[in-house]
Amino acid sequence: MLTLGDRIRLDARERKVLAGLAGSDPSRIRTRAQLERFVVAHLARYPGRSPEERLLRRMLESFLRPLERA
C-alpha cells in the first residue's frame, strides 16, 4: 500500500485480498477514510464467534495498521 498524505493506493494483491475477504470490489478506494469505512463496514459481517470469523476480522484489521503508523 502506498500512502501520500490522506491518499492511498492499494496494489493488485491487496485489492484481490480485500475483494476475497469482503466480497466486494475495493478498486474505488482512494483515501484513508474510504479504506477505514470499507473495512469497518465489512467487519460487522464477522462478529468473531468462530475461529474462521476471528481470522477474517484480523485479516481485515491488518489493512488498517499501516494507516495508524503513517
Backbone hydrogen bonds, N-H to C=O, Kabsch-Sander energy under -0.5 kcal/mol:
donor,donor_aa,acceptor,acceptor_aa,energy
2,L,9,R,-2.5
4,L,7,R,-2.5
7,R,4,L,-2.0
8,I,30,R,-2.4
9,R,2,L,-2.2
15,R,11,D,-2.4
16,K,12,A,-2.2
17,V,13,R,-2.6
18,L,14,E,-2.7
19,A,15,R,-2.4
20,G,16,K,-2.2
21,L,17,V,-2.5
22,A,18,L,-2.9
23,G,19,A,-2.3
29,I,26,P,-1.8
32,R,6,D,-2.2
35,L,31,T,-2.1
36,E,32,R,-2.8
37,R,33,A,-2.6
38,F,34,Q,-2.4
39,V,35,L,-2.6
40,V,36,E,-2.7
41,A,37,R,-2.5
42,H,38,F,-1.6
43,L,39,V,-2.0
44,A,40,V,-1.1
45,R,42,H,-1.0
46,Y,43,L,-1.7
54,R,50,S,-2.3
55,L,51,P,-2.1
56,L,52,E,-2.5
57,R,53,E,-2.5
58,R,54,R,-2.3
59,M,55,L,-2.4
60,L,56,L,-2.4
61,E,57,R,-2.9
62,S,58,R,-1.5
63,F,60,L,-1.4
64,L,61,E,-1.7
65,R,61,E,-0.8
67,L,64,L,-0.6
68,E,64,L,-1.2
68,E,65,R,-0.6
69,R,65,R,-1.4
70,A,66,P,-1.2
